[in-house]
Amino acid sequence: YVSDVKIPFGAMVVYDLLPDIMQQATIQTIRLPLYNFFTEKKTAEPSNYVAICRDFSIDDNDQEKLLRYVKRGNNAFISAYGIPDTLGSVLGFKASVKELKLRDTTLLQNFSNQKLRNASGYNFLHDDGRNYLEIIKNQHITVLGRNARKEPVFIQVQYGKGNFFIHNLPIAFTNYYVLAPKTSDYPFKALSYLPALPTYWDEYQKQG
């Protein structure tokens, strides 16, 4: 998920295309814990925060700053397998992470919006697709994507004046699937839910 490598499961392609997607000259990279970043840096507002990583690791201080950032009217897009229960409990969901099984059990993924749906669904063969987001409180949650079992895998959570976009299949944003013809449009459709605003890309979660 690293932004500056060409290996199949790096994220260089998405990162390089993000300025065009967000209609920005550049994308600012975060290399600090969220508490330090939001304390020490002046952020553009409104803006977007994007984290694509295996596990979204934050402590209570990081979480408090992130919640305040979104509550003021900004957006956070997080795609990860592991998402802290502390964050999920505030937003009304729990990330269910299951042990990986054989790839021939892969569940198709798709968007809920008919304009974004793929008629055949999306198959990410290096992941069995069994992880999902269990909705605990759905008052402010909109399901944006589901797996073949109709379980939520991509949700929007309204929080204060802003929104969290929680996605649980980060491998979809890696070079391999961005360049594969059958899945190449998936990451850009997912990111299209973010408004075209100044955007911060979190690299600290992967490289520090």
Sequence and secondary structure as in RCSB ss.txt:
>XXXX:A:sequence
YVSDVKIPFGAMVVYDLLPDIMQQATIQTIRLPLYNFFTEKKTAEPSNYVAICRDFSIDDNDQEKLLRYVKRGNN
AFISAYGIPDTLGSVLGFKASVKELKLRDTTLLQNFSNQKLRNASGYNFLHDDGRNYLEIIKNQHITVLGRNARK
EPVFIQVQYGKGNFFIHNLPIAFTNYYVLAPKTSDYPFKALSYLPALPTYWDEYQKQG
>XXXX:A:secstr
  TT  STT  HHHHHHHHHHTT S  EEE S HHHHHHHS   SS EEEEE SB    HHHHHHHHHHHHTT E
EEEE SB  HHHHHHHTEEEE      GGG   EEESSTTT  TT B  TTS    EEEES  TTEEEEEEETT 
 EEEEEEEETTEEEEEES GGGGSHHHHHSTTTTTHHHHHHTTS SS EEEE TTTT 
